[in-house]
Structure formats: structure tokens, C-alpha cells
Amino acid sequence: MATASNELTLEEIQNFEGKYPKQLWYLFLSEMWERFAFYGMRGMLIVFMVQKLGLTDYSANLQYGATQAFVYALAFIGGLFADKVLGFRKSIFWGGILMIVGSFTLASSPHDLFYIGISITIVGTGFFKPNISTMVGQLYKAGDPRQDAGFGVFYSGINIGALLGGILCIHVANNYSWNAAFSLAGIGMSLGLVIFIFTKRTLGPIGLSPLANKYSPTKIRMFDILVYAGSLLAIPLILLLVKKTEYTDRFMYTIGPAALVYIIYEIFRCGEVNEKKRNGAVLYTVILVPLVAVTVALVCNAIYFAGTVPFAAKMIVLGITLVYIFFGIFRYLNNVQQKITVALVFIIFSIFFWAFFEQAGGSLSLFALYNVKHELLGFNMNPNEVNNSSNSVFVIILSPFVGLLWLWLSKRKLEPNTVVKFGLGFLFVSLAFYIFFYTRFFADLQGMTSLNMFTLAYLVITLGELCLSPISLSIMTKLSPQRLHGVMMGLLFLASAYGQYAAGIFGADMSTTVANATLHDKLIAYTEGYKGLSVYALVLGVALIVLSPLIRKLMHEVH
């Protein structure tokens, strides 16, 4: 990956004329095809597990949550290796190779090699997923006003890929074979990697190894080989963790608290604070935090054994407790530390958002499979194809209008701040899941309901995503000091991992455990679960909006 003497310099790349650098389009195409493969695979997973592996709805939801959780958890680790050892280019290349191998392993024998193929794909996605977007950011100088437009184009590439993959892979699986469908995901990933390989020289120094000026080529090669070998050795471990979801539980119960302890340590390292305040913060953390944590654990344990409240309610109790703890520590912290702690509050809320939103690949896929009719606005449509593609269609259509709405409100000094936008995101999600619940009233006697209402719910949930998702990355960098940008991005990926993990548990909890349940039984079980998610999202959205003046105050100059 050594640079050639005639390669572009970083300054030449960043001094491009016009609205977009040409390199953006190459990265756009690479990411589009990778998202084609990822979302095509995501849309097939839980349906394949139920139809071909014979898993119950309950087990399939847990397996789906575990699989997606490791994708995002390993994206955190893959980003670290890219930052410290490989550089973005080698990470993308290696991740792409593994994703291609994983896809074609699945295609060769979907039933027998399912977990092996998925494990290879998970490791590959961990190396690929976090790094292309970072390279897009490096095409621009700091403060370049054209950067937002560039990321807007890149975001549309993600959604075009998700749209095509979500429709085509499920269509091929339904009308041809699962082998062909998994092969199609592999072909999409191959196209993305080929485009990246043939256009990488236009990137100049962007994405090269961070070790290039520190060590000899031989030593760098040795470090690279160690990372490659380590990732291959991790595949059997991932296989074990994904196949046995109880091991996934232990992993998630360990990595989250460890990350929380580490970030609290980093908070205390940031800036200067007088001795009295430092002692107060330490006393609060050492005495009150364990006391509240033990109390919440005992309450949740009692609730669990009483069987009166589902997992989602216990998660919300725990989340609100953590937010309370952070607000309790606030008065002992300086401005920098307060902003980092606010970032953690956003991260906690984002876990819940993705836990609700990612029902799309889990319980909603099964709901579409069992209980949704094949007619949309008079046209014959497969409900799972709609489930896997409608969000992307609505993002592509609505993104420009939402952006214009914020600009229109901003000119009139009416634009809601970041905290309120987060809250609005939850309110839209709440309304969407109420519509999913309300589909039961459009069902016939066999338990089959309206695809029109199902799609309307996706329109509403997309509005929620557009309120929250575009600002989640930028707010992390604005609230944290430069040296913690990588850590906070990693925590955001980890939050997504926990959201995916919780999504699987939520989906499992709402699936009926009755043997030979009728379609009507499934309709009632899933829609009742969606009503519960609607209530939880409403509580969280209202809480954010009510707390927004306090949170905004603690964000200081950040808007």
C-alpha cells in the first residue's frame, strides 16, 4: 500500500473545485454495494432461520439480536485496528475479502454452513463498516461548508444500496433459491471491493497505514499479518458466541460495564477540577452509584421472578437510573467533563432508539412473513420486500424535505435544539409502533392485516430516524475533546450493538410461545408487543423533551 510518487497530495484533494470531490463518488459506489450486501443479508437472516433452520420465533429473534450485536461490537474493534495498525485502506480490503468469503460460504450450503458463514461475515463487516465514512470526512478541510453536502450524498449511497439489496435478495430467495440469494449478496460485496481497489490510488495519502513513518516496511507487514491472523482466530470464538446466545449474554454483560468504567475514568482525567469537587465526585461515584445499582438490580430481579414486567420496562428503569447518576455527578464536574457526560446520556438513549428501530430486521420481518397481506395500493407486493426496503425509500424521498424544514425553522429562530430533536425521534417511533399495533384492527379472521398500514408505520418511523440519526455522529465529536473522538465513536458503535442485542430480546419477548400457534395468535402477540414499545418510546421521548432545558445548559456552547 505504499504511495506512488505521482499520487495526489492531501492538499490537492481537499482543494477540489465544485461541490463534490471526485473521490466521493468512488467511495459512494463502494459503500453502496457493501450496503447492498449487508442489508440484503440482514433482510434474509431471521426468515431463513425460521423457515430453513427450524428455529422458533423466540430463538430466531435472539439469534438475530446476537448476530447484529456482534456486527456493531466488532465495528468498534475494527475501527481501533484501522486507527492504530492497518490504516483504513487495508482494513476495508481485508473486511471486504472476509465478507465475500462469508457470503459465498453461506451460498454453497446455507443450511449446513449458516453459522460459519455468518461468523466470517461478522468479522469482515467489523473491519469494513466503520472506515469508509471516516475517509469521506478526510476529503474535506476542517470547517469546509461543503462537507455536509458530501455526507448527504454518501448517506444516499447507503440507502440506495440498502433499498436494492433489501428488495432483490429477498425476491431471489422467494422465487429462486436461498443459495442464489446469498450469492447475490456476495456479488454485491465483490463489486464494491473491486471499485475500491481500482480507485484507491485517487485517495492520495488518505487511509494509509498510521505506522508508515514509524517502522520499516518489514515490521509493518509483520503487524499487518498479526492482525489478519488474529481476526481469523476470532472466527471460531464468534461462531461459539453467536450459536449459543447465553454466551452472547455474558459478553454483553461484561463489555458494557467495562466500557462505562473506562469512560468515567476518562471523564475524571479531562480538565482541572478543584480538590473539593473531585472528592465529592469520587464519593458520589464510589458510594451512591453502587447503592443505586444494587437497589435497581434487586427491584429488577424481583420484577423478573414475579413475571409482571417485560424486559423493555426493566431496561428503561436501568437507563433512567444511569441518567440520574450522571446528572448527580454533574455538579462536581467542569465544563469539559459535563459535556462528555451529556454525550453519555445521548448514547444511553440511542441504545433504546435502535432497540426499537431494529425490530425491522427481527420481529417485523416475521410479522410481515406471517400476518401481512400481499397488496400495497392495489399492487401485488411481497411484504418482506416492503419491510426490507420501505425505510430506505422514505429516507431517500424525505431527507431533502426534512433538511429544508430545519433550514426554514432556523431562519425563523424556531429550529429545535439537538435534545428536542432526539425527543421528537422517539415520539415518531412511538407513533409508528402504535400504527403497527393498530394494524390488528385491519386484520381478517385468519389474522392477515393491511400492507398499506404496515407501510404507513414505516413512513412515520423514518421521520423519527431523520430527526435523530443524522445528528448522532456529529454531536459526539462536538461534545468530546479531540483526544476522545475515537473513543466516543467507538462507544456509539457499542451503543448500536446493545440496541441490536436488546432488539432481539424485545422481539423474543413479544413472540408467542404457544406450540402450533395460529396466524391470529401471532398477530395478537406481536401487535401487543408493539403497543408496549409504543408506550416505552413515548415515555423516553417526553422525558428527553422535559429534560431538554437542563441538558442544553450542560452542553454549554454546543448546539
N, C-alpha and C positions, 0 to 999 in steps of 0.2 A: 504493500500500500504506500510505497514511497512516492513522494511528489515529483513530477517531471519538471524540468527547468522552464518549460513553456506554459505551465499551469497558471491560471488566473490567481492573482493575489486576493486576499480578503477585501482590501480596499477597492479593488476593481469590481468585485462582485457587489459590494454594498453601494457603490456609486452608479448603479444602473439608472438608465433613463426610462421614463414612463411610470406606469402604475405598479407593474409586477416584474420581478427579475425572472429571466428565462428558466433558471434553476427551479423556481417554484413549481413550474408545470411538470418537470420531471419527477419531483418529489410527490406532487399531486397524483400522478399516474401510478407511481409505485405504491403509495398508500391506498389509492382507490382499489387496486387489485388485491392488496393484502386484506383490506376490509371486506372485499367480496368473499374471500376465503373464510375470514373469521366469522362474519355474520351468517354466511351460508352454513358453516359448521354449527354455529350456535343455534340456528333455527331447526337443525335436524336432531340435535342431541337427545332431548327428552322424549321426542316422539319415537325415535329409534329404540331407546331404552325400554319403552313400554311395549312397542309393537314387536320388536325382534329379540330383545333380551329377556322379555317376560317379567320385567320389574313391575311392582305395584306402583300406583301413583305416588304413594308416600315415599317409597325408596327412590324412585326416579327423581323426585324433587330434591331429595337430599344429595343424590349423586350429582345432579346438575349444579346445585349450590356449591358443592365441594370442588367440582371441576372449574367453575368460573372463579371461585375464590383463589385458587392456586394460580390461575392466569394472571390475576392482578397482583397477588403477593410476589410472584416471580418477576413481574414487571419492575417492581421496586428493586429487587436484587440485580436484575439485568441492567437497569439504569446505573446502578453503582459500578458494575464491572465496566460498562461503557465509559463512565466518567473517569475511572481510575486506571484502567488497564488497556482495553481493546480500542477505545475510540468508537464513535458512532457508526462508522462505515463497516468495520469488521463485525460489530455486534449485529447490525442489520443483515449482513451477508450470512453470518452463522445462524441467526434466528430464522431467516428465510429458508435456508437449507433444511433445518430441522422441521419446520412447518411443512415443507414439501414432502419430506420423508414420512412424517406422521400422517399426512393426508393420504398418500398412496399406500401406506401400511394399512390404514383403515379400508381403503378401496379394495385391496387384494383379498381381504377376508373380514368383512365388517363384524360378523358375529364372533369369530374366534380371536381376532386381534384388536377388538374395540378398545380395551383399556390400555394396551401397549401403544396403539396409535395415538390415543388421546394424550397419554403421558408425554410422548415425544413432542406433540404439537404444543402442549402447555409450556414446556421448557423453551421451545423455539419462539413462541409468542412473547415470553418474558424478555428475550433478547431483542426482539424486533419492535414491539409495541411502543416503548417509551422514547425511542430515539429519533425517529424521523421528524416529529414535531419540534424537537429541540434544534434540529438542523434548519428547519424553516425559520426559527427565531434568529439564527445566526446569519441569515441572508440580509438582515437589516442592521443599520447602526442603531445604537441606543437612542430612543426618542424619535425615531423616524415615524412620521404620522401615517405612512403607507403600510405599516406593519399590520394594523388591524384588518385592513382590506385583504392583505395577503393571507392572514389566518382565516378570513372568511371564505376565500377561495379554497383553501386547504380543507376547511371543515365541510364544504360542499362535496369535495372529493371523497371524504369519509362516507358521507351519506349516499352518494351515487353508488359507491361500492356496496354499501350495506343494502341498498334497495335492490340492486341487480342480484347480489348473492342470496338475499332473503327470498326472492321470488324463484330464481332459476334452480337453486339446489333442491328446494322442497318440490318444485314441479318435476324435476328429473327423478327424484326419489319416488314420487307418487305414480309417475307414468312410465318409468323405465326400470331402474333398479337402484338400490342403495349403493352398490359398487360404483355405478356411474355418477351418482350424486357426490360421493366423497372424492372421486377422481376429478370432478368439475372444480371442487374447492382446491385441489392440488394444482390443477391447470391455472386457475386464477392466481394462486400464490407464485407459480413459476413465471407467469407474465410479469408480475410486479417485481420479482427479483431480477429478471433479465433486463427490464427497463432501468433498474437502479445500477446494475453492473455497467451497462453501456453508456450511462450518462454521468457516472460518478466523477469523471475527470473534470467536468464543468464546475465542480464544487470547490476547486482550489484546495486550500488548507482545511476547509470545514469538515469535521468528522474524523480527522486523522488521529492516530494514537497519541494520548497525552504523554506517553513515555518517550516520544521520538527524540526529544532534545536532552533526555536524562540518561539513557542507556544505549548500548551498542545494539545494532540490528539482531545479533545472535541472542542477546539477553531478552530483547523484546519478543522475539519469536518463542523463546522458552516460556515467558509469561503467558503468551497467547495460547500455547499448547496446553499449559496447565489449566487455563480457564475452559478451553474446549473439552479437555479430559474430565474436568470436574463436572461440567454440565452433563456429559454423557453418563457419568457415575451417578448423577442425581436422578436420572430417569427411573431406575428401579425403586428409589425411595418415593418419588412422586406416584409411581404406579401403586405402591402399597398404601399411601395416604389417600389416594382418590378411590381406590377399590374398597377400602374399609373406612367408612365415613366416621367411625368412632375415633380413628386416628386423626382425621381432619379436625374433629372437635378439640383434641388435645393440643394440636398445633396452633389452632386459632386462640385457644385459651391461654397459650404461652406467649405468642409473639405480640399480641396486643398490649397486655400489661407491661411487657419488657419495653416496647416502644414508648409507652406512656411514661414509664420511669425515666427513660433516656431523655425525652423531650422536657420533662420537668427539670432534670439536671441541666439541660441546655438553657432553660429559662433563667435559672439562678446564675448562670455564667454570663448572661448578657447584661452589659451596662453596670454602672455602680449603684449601690443602694446602701443607705446608712445602716449601722450595726443594729439599731433598734428594729428597723423594718425587716432586716434579714432574719433576726431572731424570731420575730413574730411570724414570718412566712414559714420558717422551718418548724416552729411549734405547731402552727396550724396544719401543716402537711403531715408531720410525724404523729400528732395526737388525733386531730379531728378527722382527717381523711380515713385512717384505718377504722375509726369508730363508726363513721357513717357507712363505710364499705361493709363492715361486718353486719351492721343493722339491716342494710339493704339485702345482703346475702341471706340473712335469716328470714326476712319477710318474703323474699322471692322463693326461698326453699319451702316455706310454709304454704305459699300460694301454689307452688308446683305440686306438692303432695296432696293438697286439698283439691287440686284439679279444677279450680274455679276461674282462673285467668290464663289466657293463652300466652305463648312465648312473646308475642309482639308487645303485650302490655308490660311484661317484665323488662323487656329491652328499653321501653320508654321510661320506666321507673329508674333504671340504671343510668340512662342517658341524662335525665333531668338531675339526678344526684351528682353526676360528674360535672355538669354545668354549674350546679350550686357550689360545688367545691372550688371550681375555678373562679367564680365570682367572689367567693370568700377570701381567696388568696389575693385578689386584685388590689386591695387597699395597701398591701405591703410591697407592691411592685412599682418599678419605674416605668416610664412611657414605653420603652422598647419591649420590656417584659410583658406589659399589659397587651400590646398589640399581638405578640406571639400567642398569648393565652386566648385572645379573641379568635385567632386563626384556628386554635384547637376546638373552640366552640363550633365554628363553621364545619370543621372536619367531623365532629360528632353528629351534627345534624345531617351532613351529607351521607353518612352511613345509613340513616333511616330513609333518606330520599332514594338511594339506589336499591335499598331493600324492597321498597315499594315498586319502583320503576322496573326493576329486573324480574318482576313476575312475567314480563313479556316472553322471556325465553323458557320459563318454568311453567307455573300453573296456568297462565293464559294460553300457552301452546296446547296444553291438554284440554282446557276448556273449549278452545277453538276446534280441537280434534273431535271431541265428544258432543258438544252442545250447540254448535253454531251452524246455521243453515248456509247453503252454498249460493246465496243470491245477494248481490250488492247493487243497489239502484237499478234492479231489473236485469243485471248481467250475471251470468254464472261465474262464480269465483270460488277458489278453494280457500276456506277460512284460514288455514295455516299460512298460505302465501300472503294473505292480507295481514295476518298477525305479524309476520316477519318483515313486512315492507312498508306498512302504512305510516309508521313513525318517521321513517326516512323521507317518504313522500311529503309529509306535512312539514318536516324540518326544512326541506328544500323550498317549499312554497311559502312558508310563513316567516322564515328567518329575515328576509329583507324588510317585510312589513313590521316585524317586531323592532328591528333596528331603527326604522324610520319613526316608529311610535316613541321610542326612548328619546330620539333627537327632537321630535316635536314637543315632547313634555319638557325636555331640558331647556329649550329656548324660552319656555314659559315658566321656568324655575319650578316645575311640578314633577320632575323625574324622581321616582322613589329611590332611596339610597340602597346600597347593597344588601343590607339586612332585611329591608322590606321586600326586595326582590326575591330573596331566599324564602321569606314567608309566603309570598304570592305563589312561588313554585309549589309549596306544599298544599296551598289551598286549591290550586288547579288539579293536583294529584288527588286530593280528597274528592273533588267533584267528579273526576274521571272514574275513580273506583266506585263512587255511588252510582254512576251510569252503568258500570259493569254489574253491580248488584241489581240495578233496576231492569236489566235485560231479562230477569226471571219472569217479569210481568208480560213479556212479549213471546214467551215460550208456548209451544203447543203441548198437547197431552203426552207426547213422547219425550219432552224435555229439550226440544230443539228451539233455539231462540234466534233473534234477528241479527244478521251480519251488519245491517245498517247501524243499529245501536252500538254494536261492538266497535265499529269503525269510528263512530262519533266519540266514543270514550278515548280512543287513541288520539283524535284531534285535540281533545282537552288536555290529555296528559303531555302531549308535545308542547303545548303552551307552557305548562309547568317546567318542562325541561329547558325551554328557551329563556325562562326567567332566571334559572339557576346555573345551568351547565356552562354557558359561555363566560361567566364571571368567576367561576370557582378557581380556575388556574391563576388568573391574574391577581385575585385578591390574596392568594397565598404569598406571592412574591412581594406584593405591596405591604403586607403586614409583618414580614420577617426580614431580618438583616441579611445582607448579601451572602454571608458565610453559611446561612441556614437555608438558602433557597433549595438546594438539593435535598436536604432532609425533609423540608416541608412538602416538596413534590412527592417524595417517597411516602410520606405519611398520607398524602391524598390518594395515592395508589393503594396503600394499605387500607384506607377507609373504604375504597371501592371493593377491595377483597372482602372486608367484613360485611359490606352491603350485599354482595353476591351470596356470601355464606348465610346471612340472615334471610335472604330471599328464598333460598332452598328450604330453610326451616319453616318460614311462613307458609310456603306452598305445601309442604308436607302436612303441616297442622290443619290446613283447610281441606285437604283431600279426604274423602270418605274412606274409612277402614272397613266398611261392610263388604264381605265377600259377595261377588256377583251383584254388585250394586247396579241398579237401573240407571239409564241416562238421566231420568228425572232426579234420582238420588244425588247424582254427581252435580247436576245443575244447582240443587239446593245447597249442597255442601260448599261448592266454590263461590256461589254468589253470597252466601252468608259470610264467608271469609273476606270477600271484597268489601262488604259492608263494614266489617271490623277495621280493615285497612283504611277505609274512608274516614272513620272516626279518629283513628290514630293520627293520620295526616292532618286532619282538621285541628286537633289539639296542638300539634307541633307548629303548624302554620300560625295559629293565633298566638302561641307563646312567643314565637320569633317577632311578630309584629308588635306585641305588647312590650317586649323587652328591647325593641329597636332603639329607643332613645338612650338607654343605658349603654347598650353595645356600641352605638355610634360614638358616644362620649369617650369610651375606652379605646376606640380606634384612632383617636386624635386627628391628625391631618389627613388620614386615608379616607377616601370617599367610596 
